Each structure stands twice: as C-alpha cells, then as structure tokens.
Amino acid sequence: MPKQHQSKAMKQVLREIERLGFTVNHKKSGSYTIIPPSDVDGPIYNTHGTESALHPMRRDFKRLYDIQLPI
C-alpha cells in the first residue's frame, strides 16, 4: 500500500489536540492513538488519519472529553 498524504485539516486538528495536552501516537499502519492527559477523564481514542475521520472525531471528543474541536 503506498503512503498517502495527510490532509491539512487533519494535521491542524492533531496539532490542536496536542496543544490541549493530549499525547498523539502515529502508528506505522497510519492510524493514531490519542491518549488524554491526566486531568481529562476519558478513554484512549483510536482513529485513522483521513479526512473522513474529522466529523466523527469532533463528535466523539465532545461526548467523551467535553472538548469542542475547531474543525
């Protein structure tokens, strides 16, 4: 499978998530594991790094962590 470029919007969202204190781990398969900081109560979040993941990620962050992502 060839490497694909990541969208600009997804890069900005991941940067914002890291700014909020979350740890973002990029796996070799192209997926991401997002670990919340100790002061945010919630589970570890897994996602893929494509454009179609933006809306579900925004919805899940509001539901799981009560954080509004700027998308």
FENHUDA-V602628 format. One record per backbone hydrogen bond with DSSP energy under -1.0 kcal/mol. CO is the residue of the C=O (numbers start at 0). NH is the residue of the N-H. If there is no record, write none. Layout:
((CO/NH) (CO/NH))
//
This chain:
((6/10) (7/11) (8/12) (9/13) (10/14) (11/15) (12/16) (13/17) (14/18) (15/19) (16/21) (17/20) (22/34) (24/32) (26/29) (30/26) (31/46) (32/24) (33/44) (34/22) (36/39) (44/33) (46/31) (49/52) (50/53) (52/56) (53/57) (54/58) (55/59) (56/60) (57/61) (58/62) (59/63) (60/64) (60/66) (68/70))
//
